Amino acid sequence: MTERLHAALTIKELNIEDQSHLHAGHAGAKDGLGHYDLTISANEFLGLRQLRCHQLIYQALGDMMQTDIHALAINASESQV
């Protein structure tokens, strides 16, 4: 996730917390997909609504949203790097 986000966005702050262990027994966890909490600040988010910021993140992560990630909690903010 880190590599893909850095490749797509100009990031000032990035924190990814794997919370999969908190979801043991959950449907997504049974399939081996992870639950993550993402805090990210990037220039590209300047002036955008949260929905568009989230779309940029999903676009950067691409197929990982189907193959590796079951749930992604996003806290996105704009920055001037």
LUMLUMRO-25774 format. One record per residue: residue number from 0; chain; x, y, z of N, C-alpha, C, O in turn. Coordinates in steps of 0.2 Angstrom, whole numbers, plus 5000, padded with zeros to 4 digits. Last residue first. Example, Ala and Ser with C-alpha at 12.3 -4.5 7.8 and 13.67 -1.06 7.14 Angstrom:
REM LUMLUMRO-25774
<rec><num>1</num><chaine>A</chaine><n_px>5064</n_px><n_py>4989</n_py><n_pz>5035</n_pz><ca_px>5068</ca_px><ca_py>4995</ca_py><ca_pz>5036</ca_pz><c_px>5064</c_px><c_py>5000</c_py><c_pz>5039</c_pz><o_px>5067</o_px><o_py>5006</o_py><o_pz>5040</o_pz></rec>
<rec><num>0</num><chaine>A</chaine><n_px>5066</n_px><n_py>4972</n_py><n_pz>5039</n_pz><ca_px>5062</ca_px><ca_py>4978</ca_py><ca_pz>5039</ca_pz><c_px>5066</c_px><c_py>4984</c_py><c_pz>5039</c_pz><o_px>5071</o_px><o_py>4983</o_py><o_pz>5042</o_pz></rec>
***
This chain:
REM LUMLUMRO-25774
<rec><num>80</num><chaine>A</chaine><n_px>5016</n_px><n_py>5102</n_py><n_pz>5003</n_pz><ca_px>5022</ca_px><ca_py>5099</ca_py><ca_pz>5004</ca_pz><c_px>5028</c_px><c_py>5103</c_py><c_pz>5001</c_pz><o_px>5034</o_px><o_py>5101</o_py><o_pz>5001</o_pz></rec>
<rec><num>79</num><chaine>A</chaine><n_px>5002</n_px><n_py>5105</n_py><n_pz>5010</n_pz><ca_px>5006</ca_px><ca_py>5109</ca_py><ca_pz>5005</ca_pz><c_px>5013</c_px><c_py>5106</c_py><c_pz>5007</c_pz><o_px>5016</o_px><o_py>5108</o_py><o_pz>5012</o_pz></rec>
<rec><num>78</num><chaine>A</chaine><n_px>4987</n_px><n_py>5095</n_py><n_pz>5010</n_pz><ca_px>4994</ca_px><ca_py>5098</ca_py><ca_pz>5013</ca_pz><c_px>4997</c_px><c_py>5101</c_py><c_pz>5008</c_pz><o_px>4996</o_px><o_py>5101</o_py><o_pz>5002</o_pz></rec>
<rec><num>77</num><chaine>A</chaine><n_px>4972</n_px><n_py>5088</n_py><n_pz>5016</n_pz><ca_px>4976</ca_px><ca_py>5091</ca_py><ca_pz>5011</ca_pz><c_px>4982</c_px><c_py>5094</c_py><c_pz>5014</c_pz><o_px>4982</o_px><o_py>5095</o_py><o_pz>5020</o_pz></rec>
<rec><num>76</num><chaine>A</chaine><n_px>4968</n_px><n_py>5071</n_py><n_pz>5022</n_pz><ca_px>4968</ca_px><ca_py>5079</ca_py><ca_pz>5022</ca_pz><c_px>4973</c_px><c_py>5081</c_py><c_pz>5017</c_pz><o_px>4977</o_px><o_py>5078</o_py><o_pz>5015</o_pz></rec>
<rec><num>75</num><chaine>A</chaine><n_px>4958</n_px><n_py>5057</n_py><n_pz>5027</n_pz><ca_px>4962</ca_px><ca_py>5061</ca_py><ca_pz>5022</ca_pz><c_px>4962</c_px><c_py>5068</c_py><c_pz>5023</c_pz><o_px>4957</o_px><o_py>5071</o_py><o_pz>5024</o_pz></rec>
<rec><num>74</num><chaine>A</chaine><n_px>4956</n_px><n_py>5043</n_py><n_pz>5034</n_pz><ca_px>4956</ca_px><ca_py>5050</ca_py><ca_pz>5036</ca_pz><c_px>4961</c_px><c_py>5053</c_py><c_pz>5032</c_pz><o_px>4967</o_px><o_py>5053</o_py><o_pz>5032</o_pz></rec>
<rec><num>73</num><chaine>A</chaine><n_px>4948</n_px><n_py>5028</n_py><n_pz>5031</n_pz><ca_px>4952</ca_px><ca_py>5033</ca_py><ca_pz>5028</ca_pz><c_px>4951</c_px><c_py>5040</c_py><c_pz>5032</c_pz><o_px>4945</o_px><o_py>5042</o_py><o_pz>5032</o_pz></rec>
<rec><num>72</num><chaine>A</chaine><n_px>4948</n_px><n_py>5011</n_py><n_pz>5033</n_pz><ca_px>4945</ca_px><ca_py>5017</ca_py><ca_pz>5036</ca_pz><c_px>4950</c_px><c_py>5023</c_py><c_pz>5034</c_pz><o_px>4956</o_px><o_py>5022</o_py><o_pz>5035</o_pz></rec>
<rec><num>71</num><chaine>A</chaine><n_px>4944</n_px><n_py>4998</n_py><n_pz>5023</n_pz><ca_px>4949</ca_px><ca_py>5003</ca_py><ca_pz>5024</ca_pz><c_px>4946</c_px><c_py>5009</c_py><c_pz>5026</c_pz><o_px>4942</o_px><o_py>5012</o_py><o_pz>5023</o_pz></rec>
<rec><num>70</num><chaine>A</chaine><n_px>4943</n_px><n_py>4980</n_py><n_pz>5022</n_pz><ca_px>4940</ca_px><ca_py>4986</ca_py><ca_pz>5024</ca_pz><c_px>4946</c_px><c_py>4991</c_py><c_pz>5025</c_pz><o_px>4951</o_px><o_py>4990</o_py><o_pz>5027</o_pz></rec>
<rec><num>69</num><chaine>A</chaine><n_px>4950</n_px><n_py>4971</n_py><n_pz>5014</n_pz><ca_px>4943</ca_px><ca_py>4970</ca_py><ca_pz>5015</ca_pz><c_px>4940</c_px><c_py>4977</c_py><c_pz>5017</c_pz><o_px>4934</o_px><o_py>4978</o_py><o_pz>5015</o_pz></rec>
<rec><num>68</num><chaine>A</chaine><n_px>4963</n_px><n_py>4970</n_py><n_pz>5003</n_pz><ca_px>4960</ca_px><ca_py>4974</ca_py><ca_pz>5008</ca_pz><c_px>4952</c_px><c_py>4973</c_py><c_pz>5008</c_pz><o_px>4949</o_px><o_py>4973</o_py><o_pz>5003</o_pz></rec>
<rec><num>67</num><chaine>A</chaine><n_px>4968</n_px><n_py>4961</n_py><n_pz>4993</n_pz><ca_px>4972</ca_px><ca_py>4962</ca_py><ca_pz>4999</ca_pz><c_px>4968</c_px><c_py>4965</c_py><c_pz>5005</c_pz><o_px>4969</o_px><o_py>4964</o_py><o_pz>5011</o_pz></rec>
<rec><num>66</num><chaine>A</chaine><n_px>4960</n_px><n_py>4961</n_py><n_pz>4981</n_pz><ca_px>4964</ca_px><ca_py>4955</ca_py><ca_pz>4983</ca_pz><c_px>4967</c_px><c_py>4955</c_py><c_pz>4990</c_pz><o_px>4969</o_px><o_py>4950</o_py><o_pz>4992</o_pz></rec>
<rec><num>65</num><chaine>A</chaine><n_px>4953</n_px><n_py>4973</n_py><n_pz>4980</n_pz><ca_px>4949</ca_px><ca_py>4966</ca_py><ca_pz>4979</ca_pz><c_px>4953</c_px><c_py>4961</c_py><c_pz>4982</c_pz><o_px>4951</o_px><o_py>4955</o_py><o_pz>4984</o_pz></rec>
<rec><num>64</num><chaine>A</chaine><n_px>4962</n_px><n_py>4983</n_py><n_pz>4982</n_pz><ca_px>4955</ca_px><ca_py>4984</ca_py><ca_pz>4985</ca_pz><c_px>4951</c_px><c_py>4977</c_py><c_pz>4985</c_pz><o_px>4946</o_px><o_py>4976</o_py><o_pz>4989</o_pz></rec>
<rec><num>63</num><chaine>A</chaine><n_px>4972</n_px><n_py>4980</n_py><n_pz>4974</n_pz><ca_px>4973</ca_px><ca_py>4978</ca_py><ca_pz>4981</ca_pz><c_px>4966</c_px><c_py>4979</c_py><c_pz>4985</c_pz><o_px>4965</o_px><o_py>4975</o_py><o_pz>4990</o_pz></rec>
<rec><num>62</num><chaine>A</chaine><n_px>4970</n_px><n_py>4986</n_py><n_pz>4961</n_pz><ca_px>4967</ca_px><ca_py>4979</ca_py><ca_pz>4963</ca_pz><c_px>4968</c_px><c_py>4977</c_py><c_pz>4970</c_pz><o_px>4965</o_px><o_py>4972</o_py><o_pz>4972</o_pz></rec>
<rec><num>61</num><chaine>A</chaine><n_px>4972</n_px><n_py>5002</n_py><n_pz>4967</n_pz><ca_px>4970</ca_px><ca_py>4998</ca_py><ca_pz>4962</ca_pz><c_px>4967</c_px><c_py>4991</c_py><c_pz>4964</c_pz><o_px>4962</o_px><o_py>4991</o_py><o_pz>4968</o_pz></rec>
<rec><num>60</num><chaine>A</chaine><n_px>4977</n_px><n_py>5012</n_py><n_pz>4975</n_pz><ca_px>4978</ca_px><ca_py>5005</ca_py><ca_pz>4977</ca_pz><c_px>4976</c_px><c_py>5000</c_py><c_pz>4972</c_pz><o_px>4978</o_px><o_py>4994</o_py><o_pz>4973</o_pz></rec>
<rec><num>59</num><chaine>A</chaine><n_px>4974</n_px><n_py>5023</n_py><n_pz>4967</n_pz><ca_px>4981</ca_px><ca_py>5022</ca_py><ca_pz>4968</ca_pz><c_px>4982</c_px><c_py>5015</c_py><c_pz>4971</c_pz><o_px>4987</o_px><o_py>5011</o_py><o_pz>4969</o_pz></rec>
<rec><num>58</num><chaine>A</chaine><n_px>4960</n_px><n_py>5023</n_py><n_pz>4968</n_pz><ca_px>4963</ca_px><ca_py>5022</ca_py><ca_pz>4961</ca_pz><c_px>4970</c_px><c_py>5020</c_py><c_pz>4962</c_pz><o_px>4973</o_px><o_py>5016</o_py><o_pz>4959</o_pz></rec>
<rec><num>57</num><chaine>A</chaine><n_px>4958</n_px><n_py>5025</n_py><n_pz>4982</n_pz><ca_px>4956</ca_px><ca_py>5019</ca_py><ca_pz>4979</ca_pz><c_px>4959</c_px><c_py>5017</c_py><c_pz>4972</c_pz><o_px>4961</o_px><o_py>5012</o_py><o_pz>4970</o_pz></rec>
<rec><num>56</num><chaine>A</chaine><n_px>4963</n_px><n_py>5038</n_py><n_pz>4982</n_pz><ca_px>4966</ca_px><ca_py>5033</ca_py><ca_pz>4986</ca_pz><c_px>4965</c_px><c_py>5026</c_py><c_pz>4983</c_pz><o_px>4969</o_px><o_py>5022</o_py><o_pz>4982</o_pz></rec>
<rec><num>55</num><chaine>A</chaine><n_px>4954</n_px><n_py>5045</n_py><n_pz>4974</n_pz><ca_px>4961</ca_px><ca_py>5045</ca_py><ca_pz>4972</ca_pz><c_px>4965</c_px><c_py>5039</c_py><c_pz>4975</c_pz><o_px>4969</o_px><o_py>5036</o_py><o_pz>4973</o_pz></rec>
<rec><num>54</num><chaine>A</chaine><n_px>4942</n_px><n_py>5043</n_py><n_pz>4982</n_pz><ca_px>4943</ca_px><ca_py>5040</ca_py><ca_pz>4975</ca_pz><c_px>4950</c_px><c_py>5039</c_py><c_pz>4972</c_pz><o_px>4952</o_px><o_py>5035</o_py><o_pz>4969</o_pz></rec>
<rec><num>53</num><chaine>A</chaine><n_px>4945</n_px><n_py>5050</n_py><n_pz>4993</n_pz><ca_px>4945</ca_px><ca_py>5043</ca_py><ca_pz>4993</ca_pz><c_px>4945</c_px><c_py>5040</c_py><c_pz>4987</c_pz><o_px>4948</o_px><o_py>5034</o_py><o_pz>4986</o_pz></rec>
<rec><num>52</num><chaine>A</chaine><n_px>4944</n_px><n_py>5063</n_py><n_pz>4987</n_pz><ca_px>4951</ca_px><ca_py>5061</ca_py><ca_pz>4990</ca_pz><c_px>4951</c_px><c_py>5053</c_py><c_pz>4990</c_pz><o_px>4956</o_px><o_py>5050</o_py><o_pz>4989</o_pz></rec>
<rec><num>51</num><chaine>A</chaine><n_px>4931</n_px><n_py>5063</n_py><n_pz>4983</n_pz><ca_px>4936</ca_px><ca_py>5063</ca_py><ca_pz>4978</ca_pz><c_px>4943</c_px><c_py>5061</c_py><c_pz>4981</c_pz><o_px>4946</o_px><o_py>5058</o_py><o_pz>4977</o_pz></rec>
<rec><num>50</num><chaine>A</chaine><n_px>4925</n_px><n_py>5063</n_py><n_pz>4996</n_pz><ca_px>4924</ca_px><ca_py>5058</ca_py><ca_pz>4992</ca_pz><c_px>4929</c_px><c_py>5058</c_py><c_pz>4986</c_pz><o_px>4931</o_px><o_py>5052</o_py><o_pz>4984</o_pz></rec>
<rec><num>49</num><chaine>A</chaine><n_px>4930</n_px><n_py>5076</n_py><n_pz>5002</n_pz><ca_px>4932</ca_px><ca_py>5069</ca_py><ca_pz>5004</ca_pz><c_px>4931</c_px><c_py>5063</c_py><c_pz>4999</c_pz><o_px>4935</o_px><o_py>5059</o_py><o_pz>4999</o_pz></rec>
<rec><num>48</num><chaine>A</chaine><n_px>4934</n_px><n_py>5087</n_py><n_pz>4989</n_pz><ca_px>4929</ca_px><ca_py>5085</ca_py><ca_pz>4994</ca_pz><c_px>4932</c_px><c_py>5078</c_py><c_pz>4996</c_pz><o_px>4936</o_px><o_py>5075</o_py><o_pz>4992</o_pz></rec>
<rec><num>47</num><chaine>A</chaine><n_px>4949</n_px><n_py>5097</n_py><n_pz>4987</n_pz><ca_px>4944</ca_px><ca_py>5092</ca_py><ca_pz>4985</ca_pz><c_px>4939</c_px><c_py>5090</c_py><c_pz>4991</c_pz><o_px>4941</o_px><o_py>5091</o_py><o_pz>4996</o_pz></rec>
<rec><num>46</num><chaine>A</chaine><n_px>4958</n_px><n_py>5107</n_py><n_pz>4990</n_pz><ca_px>4952</ca_px><ca_py>5109</ca_py><ca_pz>4987</ca_pz><c_px>4947</c_px><c_py>5104</c_py><c_pz>4985</c_pz><o_px>4942</o_px><o_py>5105</o_py><o_pz>4983</o_pz></rec>
<rec><num>45</num><chaine>A</chaine><n_px>4971</n_px><n_py>5095</n_py><n_pz>4989</n_pz><ca_px>4969</ca_px><ca_py>5102</ca_py><ca_pz>4990</ca_pz><c_px>4963</c_px><c_py>5104</c_py><c_pz>4987</c_pz><o_px>4963</o_px><o_py>5103</o_py><o_pz>4981</o_pz></rec>
<rec><num>44</num><chaine>A</chaine><n_px>4975</n_px><n_py>5082</n_py><n_pz>4987</n_pz><ca_px>4969</ca_px><ca_py>5083</ca_py><ca_pz>4990</ca_pz><c_px>4966</c_px><c_py>5090</c_py><c_pz>4991</c_pz><o_px>4961</o_px><o_py>5092</o_py><o_pz>4993</o_pz></rec>
<rec><num>43</num><chaine>A</chaine><n_px>4988</n_px><n_py>5083</n_py><n_pz>4982</n_pz><ca_px>4983</ca_px><ca_py>5082</ca_py><ca_pz>4977</ca_pz><c_px>4976</c_px><c_py>5082</c_py><c_pz>4980</c_pz><o_px>4971</o_px><o_py>5083</o_py><o_pz>4977</o_pz></rec>
<rec><num>42</num><chaine>A</chaine><n_px>4996</n_px><n_py>5083</n_py><n_pz>4994</n_pz><ca_px>4995</ca_px><ca_py>5089</ca_py><ca_pz>4990</ca_pz><c_px>4989</c_px><c_py>5089</c_py><c_pz>4985</c_pz><o_px>4985</o_px><o_py>5093</o_py><o_pz>4984</o_pz></rec>
<rec><num>41</num><chaine>A</chaine><n_px>4990</n_px><n_py>5074</n_py><n_pz>5008</n_pz><ca_px>4993</ca_px><ca_py>5074</ca_py><ca_pz>5001</ca_pz><c_px>4991</c_px><c_py>5081</c_py><c_pz>4998</c_pz><o_px>4986</o_px><o_py>5083</o_py><o_pz>4999</o_pz></rec>
<rec><num>40</num><chaine>A</chaine><n_px>4990</n_px><n_py>5063</n_py><n_pz>5021</n_pz><ca_px>4989</ca_px><ca_py>5070</ca_py><ca_pz>5019</ca_pz><c_px>4993</c_px><c_py>5071</c_py><c_pz>5013</c_pz><o_px>4999</o_px><o_py>5069</o_py><o_pz>5012</o_pz></rec>
<rec><num>39</num><chaine>A</chaine><n_px>4981</n_px><n_py>5050</n_py><n_pz>5029</n_pz><ca_px>4985</ca_px><ca_py>5052</ca_py><ca_pz>5024</ca_pz><c_px>4984</c_px><c_py>5059</c_py><c_pz>5023</c_pz><o_px>4979</o_px><o_py>5062</o_py><o_pz>5023</o_pz></rec>
<rec><num>38</num><chaine>A</chaine><n_px>4979</n_px><n_py>5035</n_py><n_pz>5038</n_pz><ca_px>4979</ca_px><ca_py>5042</ca_py><ca_pz>5039</ca_pz><c_px>4984</c_px><c_py>5045</c_py><c_pz>5033</c_pz><o_px>4989</o_px><o_py>5043</o_py><o_pz>5033</o_pz></rec>
<rec><num>37</num><chaine>A</chaine><n_px>4969</n_px><n_py>5021</n_py><n_pz>5038</n_pz><ca_px>4974</ca_px><ca_py>5025</ca_py><ca_pz>5034</ca_pz><c_px>4973</c_px><c_py>5032</c_py><c_pz>5036</c_pz><o_px>4968</o_px><o_py>5035</o_py><o_pz>5035</o_pz></rec>
<rec><num>36</num><chaine>A</chaine><n_px>4967</n_px><n_py>5005</n_py><n_pz>5044</n_pz><ca_px>4966</ca_px><ca_py>5012</ca_py><ca_pz>5046</ca_pz><c_px>4971</c_px><c_py>5016</c_py><c_pz>5043</c_pz><o_px>4977</o_px><o_py>5015</o_py><o_pz>5044</o_pz></rec>
<rec><num>35</num><chaine>A</chaine><n_px>4961</n_px><n_py>4989</n_py><n_pz>5038</n_pz><ca_px>4967</ca_px><ca_py>4994</ca_py><ca_pz>5039</ca_pz><c_px>4964</c_px><c_py>5001</c_py><c_pz>5040</c_pz><o_px>4958</o_px><o_py>5003</o_py><o_pz>5038</o_pz></rec>
<rec><num>34</num><chaine>A</chaine><n_px>4960</n_px><n_py>4972</n_py><n_pz>5036</n_pz><ca_px>4957</ca_px><ca_py>4978</ca_py><ca_pz>5039</ca_pz><c_px>4962</c_px><c_py>4983</c_py><c_pz>5041</c_pz><o_px>4966</o_px><o_py>4982</o_py><o_pz>5045</o_pz></rec>
<rec><num>33</num><chaine>A</chaine><n_px>4963</n_px><n_py>4960</n_py><n_pz>5023</n_pz><ca_px>4965</ca_px><ca_py>4964</ca_py><ca_pz>5029</ca_pz><c_px>4960</c_px><c_py>4970</c_py><c_pz>5030</c_pz><o_px>4957</o_px><o_py>4972</o_py><o_pz>5026</o_pz></rec>
<rec><num>32</num><chaine>A</chaine><n_px>4958</n_px><n_py>4944</n_py><n_pz>5019</n_pz><ca_px>4959</ca_px><ca_py>4951</ca_py><ca_pz>5017</ca_pz><c_px>4960</c_px><c_py>4955</c_py><c_pz>5023</c_pz><o_px>4957</o_px><o_py>4953</o_py><o_pz>5029</o_pz></rec>
<rec><num>31</num><chaine>A</chaine><n_px>4956</n_px><n_py>4930</n_py><n_pz>5021</n_pz><ca_px>4963</ca_px><ca_py>4932</ca_py><ca_pz>5021</ca_pz><c_px>4964</c_px><c_py>4940</c_py><c_pz>5020</c_pz><o_px>4970</o_px><o_py>4942</o_py><o_pz>5019</o_pz></rec>
<rec><num>30</num><chaine>A</chaine><n_px>4943</n_px><n_py>4926</n_py><n_pz>5023</n_pz><ca_px>4946</ca_px><ca_py>4926</ca_py><ca_pz>5016</ca_pz><c_px>4953</c_px><c_py>4928</c_py><c_pz>5016</c_pz><o_px>4956</o_px><o_py>4928</o_py><o_pz>5010</o_pz></rec>
<rec><num>29</num><chaine>A</chaine><n_px>4941</n_px><n_py>4930</n_py><n_pz>5036</n_pz><ca_px>4941</ca_px><ca_py>4923</ca_py><ca_pz>5034</ca_pz><c_px>4944</c_px><c_py>4922</c_py><c_pz>5027</c_pz><o_px>4947</o_px><o_py>4916</o_py><o_pz>5026</o_pz></rec>
<rec><num>28</num><chaine>A</chaine><n_px>4940</n_px><n_py>4944</n_py><n_pz>5035</n_pz><ca_px>4946</ca_px><ca_py>4941</ca_py><ca_pz>5039</ca_pz><c_px>4947</c_px><c_py>4933</c_py><c_pz>5037</c_pz><o_px>4952</o_px><o_py>4931</o_py><o_pz>5036</o_pz></rec>
<rec><num>27</num><chaine>A</chaine><n_px>4928</n_px><n_py>4945</n_py><n_pz>5030</n_pz><ca_px>4934</ca_px><ca_py>4947</ca_py><ca_pz>5026</ca_pz><c_px>4940</c_px><c_py>4944</c_py><c_pz>5029</c_pz><o_px>4944</o_px><o_py>4942</o_py><o_pz>5025</o_pz></rec>
<rec><num>26</num><chaine>A</chaine><n_px>4919</n_px><n_py>4940</n_py><n_pz>5041</n_pz><ca_px>4920</ca_px><ca_py>4937</ca_py><ca_pz>5034</ca_pz><c_px>4926</c_px><c_py>4939</c_py><c_pz>5030</c_pz><o_px>4929</o_px><o_py>4935</o_py><o_pz>5027</o_pz></rec>
<rec><num>25</num><chaine>A</chaine><n_px>4928</n_px><n_py>4938</n_py><n_pz>5056</n_pz><ca_px>4924</ca_px><ca_py>4942</ca_py><ca_pz>5052</ca_pz><c_px>4925</c_px><c_py>4939</c_py><c_pz>5045</c_pz><o_px>4930</o_px><o_py>4936</o_py><o_pz>5043</o_pz></rec>
<rec><num>24</num><chaine>A</chaine><n_px>4937</n_px><n_py>4931</n_py><n_pz>5063</n_pz><ca_px>4931</ca_px><ca_py>4928</ca_py><ca_pz>5063</ca_pz><c_px>4926</c_px><c_py>4932</c_py><c_pz>5058</c_pz><o_px>4921</o_px><o_py>4929</o_py><o_pz>5056</o_pz></rec>
<rec><num>23</num><chaine>A</chaine><n_px>4945</n_px><n_py>4946</n_py><n_pz>5069</n_pz><ca_px>4945</ca_px><ca_py>4939</ca_py><ca_pz>5068</ca_pz><c_px>4938</c_px><c_py>4936</c_py><c_pz>5068</c_pz><o_px>4934</o_px><o_py>4937</o_py><o_pz>5072</o_pz></rec>
<rec><num>22</num><chaine>A</chaine><n_px>4947</n_px><n_py>4959</n_py><n_pz>5069</n_pz><ca_px>4941</ca_px><ca_py>4957</ca_py><ca_pz>5066</ca_pz><c_px>4942</c_px><c_py>4949</c_py><c_pz>5065</c_pz><o_px>4939</o_px><o_py>4947</o_py><o_pz>5060</o_pz></rec>
<rec><num>21</num><chaine>A</chaine><n_px>4959</n_px><n_py>4963</n_py><n_pz>5075</n_pz><ca_px>4953</ca_px><ca_py>4965</ca_py><ca_pz>5079</ca_pz><c_px>4946</c_px><c_py>4963</c_py><c_pz>5075</c_pz><o_px>4941</o_px><o_py>4963</o_py><o_pz>5078</o_pz></rec>
<rec><num>20</num><chaine>A</chaine><n_px>4968</n_px><n_py>4960</n_py><n_pz>5066</n_pz><ca_px>4968</ca_px><ca_py>4956</ca_py><ca_pz>5072</ca_pz><c_px>4961</c_px><c_py>4957</c_py><c_pz>5076</c_pz><o_px>4959</o_px><o_py>4953</o_py><o_pz>5080</o_pz></rec>
<rec><num>19</num><chaine>A</chaine><n_px>4968</n_px><n_py>4970</n_py><n_pz>5057</n_pz><ca_px>4965</ca_px><ca_py>4964</ca_py><ca_pz>5055</ca_pz><c_px>4964</c_px><c_py>4960</c_py><c_pz>5061</c_pz><o_px>4959</o_px><o_py>4956</o_py><o_pz>5062</o_pz></rec>
<rec><num>18</num><chaine>A</chaine><n_px>4973</n_px><n_py>4983</n_py><n_pz>5057</n_pz><ca_px>4968</ca_px><ca_py>4981</ca_py><ca_pz>5062</ca_pz><c_px>4965</c_px><c_py>4975</c_py><c_pz>5061</c_pz><o_px>4960</o_px><o_py>4973</o_py><o_pz>5064</o_pz></rec>
<rec><num>17</num><chaine>A</chaine><n_px>4987</n_px><n_py>4991</n_py><n_pz>5053</n_pz><ca_px>4984</ca_px><ca_py>4985</ca_py><ca_pz>5051</ca_pz><c_px>4980</c_px><c_py>4983</c_py><c_pz>5057</c_pz><o_px>4982</o_px><o_py>4982</o_py><o_pz>5063</o_pz></rec>
<rec><num>16</num><chaine>A</chaine><n_px>4988</n_px><n_py>5008</n_py><n_pz>5048</n_pz><ca_px>4988</ca_px><ca_py>5003</ca_py><ca_pz>5054</ca_pz><c_px>4984</c_px><c_py>4997</c_py><c_pz>5052</c_pz><o_px>4978</o_px><o_py>4997</o_py><o_pz>5050</o_pz></rec>
<rec><num>15</num><chaine>A</chaine><n_px>4998</n_px><n_py>5019</n_py><n_pz>5041</n_pz><ca_px>4994</ca_px><ca_py>5013</ca_py><ca_pz>5039</ca_pz><c_px>4994</c_px><c_py>5009</c_py><c_pz>5045</c_pz><o_px>5000</o_px><o_py>5006</o_py><o_pz>5047</o_pz></rec>
<rec><num>14</num><chaine>A</chaine><n_px>5001</n_px><n_py>5035</n_py><n_pz>5037</n_pz><ca_px>5001</ca_px><ca_py>5031</ca_py><ca_pz>5043</ca_pz><c_px>4996</c_px><c_py>5025</c_py><c_pz>5041</c_pz><o_px>4990</o_px><o_py>5027</o_py><o_pz>5040</o_pz></rec>
<rec><num>13</num><chaine>A</chaine><n_px>5009</n_px><n_py>5049</n_py><n_pz>5031</n_pz><ca_px>5006</ca_px><ca_py>5043</ca_py><ca_pz>5029</ca_pz><c_px>5007</c_px><c_py>5038</c_py><c_pz>5035</c_pz><o_px>5012</o_px><o_py>5037</o_py><o_pz>5037</o_pz></rec>
<rec><num>12</num><chaine>A</chaine><n_px>5011</n_px><n_py>5066</n_py><n_pz>5025</n_pz><ca_px>5010</ca_px><ca_py>5061</ca_py><ca_pz>5031</ca_pz><c_px>5006</c_px><c_py>5055</c_py><c_pz>5028</c_pz><o_px>5002</o_px><o_py>5055</o_py><o_pz>5024</o_pz></rec>
<rec><num>11</num><chaine>A</chaine><n_px>5013</n_px><n_py>5070</n_py><n_pz>5012</n_pz><ca_px>5017</ca_px><ca_py>5073</ca_py><ca_pz>5018</ca_pz><c_px>5016</c_px><c_py>5069</c_py><c_pz>5024</c_pz><o_px>5021</o_px><o_py>5068</o_py><o_pz>5027</o_pz></rec>
<rec><num>10</num><chaine>A</chaine><n_px>5014</n_px><n_py>5064</n_py><n_pz>4995</n_pz><ca_px>5012</ca_px><ca_py>5063</ca_py><ca_pz>5002</ca_pz><c_px>5017</c_px><c_py>5067</c_py><c_pz>5007</c_pz><o_px>5023</o_px><o_py>5067</o_py><o_pz>5007</o_pz></rec>
<rec><num>9</num><chaine>A</chaine><n_px>5008</n_px><n_py>5065</n_py><n_pz>4981</n_pz><ca_px>5013</ca_px><ca_py>5069</ca_py><ca_pz>4984</ca_pz><c_px>5011</c_px><c_py>5069</c_py><c_pz>4992</c_pz><o_px>5007</o_px><o_py>5073</o_py><o_pz>4994</o_pz></rec>
<rec><num>8</num><chaine>A</chaine><n_px>5004</n_px><n_py>5049</n_py><n_pz>4973</n_pz><ca_px>5002</ca_px><ca_py>5055</ca_py><ca_pz>4977</ca_pz><c_px>5008</c_px><c_py>5058</c_py><c_pz>4980</c_pz><o_px>5013</o_px><o_py>5055</o_py><o_pz>4981</o_pz></rec>
<rec><num>7</num><chaine>A</chaine><n_px>5008</n_px><n_py>5037</n_py><n_pz>4967</n_pz><ca_px>5002</ca_px><ca_py>5041</ca_py><ca_pz>4964</ca_pz><c_px>5001</c_px><c_py>5048</c_py><c_pz>4967</c_pz><o_px>4998</o_px><o_py>5052</o_py><o_pz>4964</o_pz></rec>
<rec><num>6</num><chaine>A</chaine><n_px>5018</n_px><n_py>5032</n_py><n_pz>4975</n_pz><ca_px>5019</ca_px><ca_py>5032</ca_py><ca_pz>4967</ca_pz><c_px>5014</c_px><c_py>5037</c_py><c_pz>4964</c_pz><o_px>5015</o_px><o_py>5040</o_py><o_pz>4959</o_pz></rec>
<rec><num>5</num><chaine>A</chaine><n_px>5013</n_px><n_py>5031</n_py><n_pz>4988</n_pz><ca_px>5018</ca_px><ca_py>5036</ca_py><ca_pz>4986</ca_pz><c_px>5019</c_px><c_py>5037</c_py><c_pz>4979</c_pz><o_px>5021</o_px><o_py>5042</o_py><o_pz>4976</o_pz></rec>
<rec><num>4</num><chaine>A</chaine><n_px>5004</n_px><n_py>5021</n_py><n_pz>4986</n_pz><ca_px>5001</ca_px><ca_py>5028</ca_py><ca_pz>4987</ca_pz><c_px>5007</c_px><c_py>5033</c_py><c_pz>4986</c_pz><o_px>5005</o_px><o_py>5038</o_py><o_pz>4983</o_pz></rec>
<rec><num>3</num><chaine>A</chaine><n_px>5012</n_px><n_py>5010</n_py><n_pz>4983</n_pz><ca_px>5007</ca_px><ca_py>5013</ca_py><ca_pz>4978</ca_pz><c_px>5005</c_px><c_py>5020</c_py><c_pz>4979</c_pz><o_px>5004</o_px><o_py>5024</o_py><o_pz>4975</o_pz></rec>
<rec><num>2</num><chaine>A</chaine><n_px>5020</n_px><n_py>5009</n_py><n_pz>4994</n_pz><ca_px>5023</ca_px><ca_py>5010</ca_py><ca_pz>4988</ca_pz><c_px>5018</c_px><c_py>5013</c_py><c_pz>4983</c_pz><o_px>5019</o_px><o_py>5018</o_py><o_pz>4979</o_pz></rec>
<rec><num>1</num><chaine>A</chaine><n_px>5009</n_px><n_py>5006</n_py><n_pz>5004</n_pz><ca_px>5014</ca_px><ca_py>5012</ca_py><ca_pz>5005</ca_pz><c_px>5017</c_px><c_py>5014</c_py><c_pz>4998</c_pz><o_px>5017</o_px><o_py>5020</o_py><o_pz>4996</o_pz></rec>
<rec><num>0</num><chaine>A</chaine><n_px>5004</n_px><n_py>4994</n_py><n_pz>5000</n_pz><ca_px>5000</ca_px><ca_py>5000</ca_py><ca_pz>5000</ca_pz><c_px>5004</c_px><c_py>5006</c_py><c_pz>5000</c_pz><o_px>5003</o_px><o_py>5011</o_py><o_pz>4996</o_pz></rec>
***
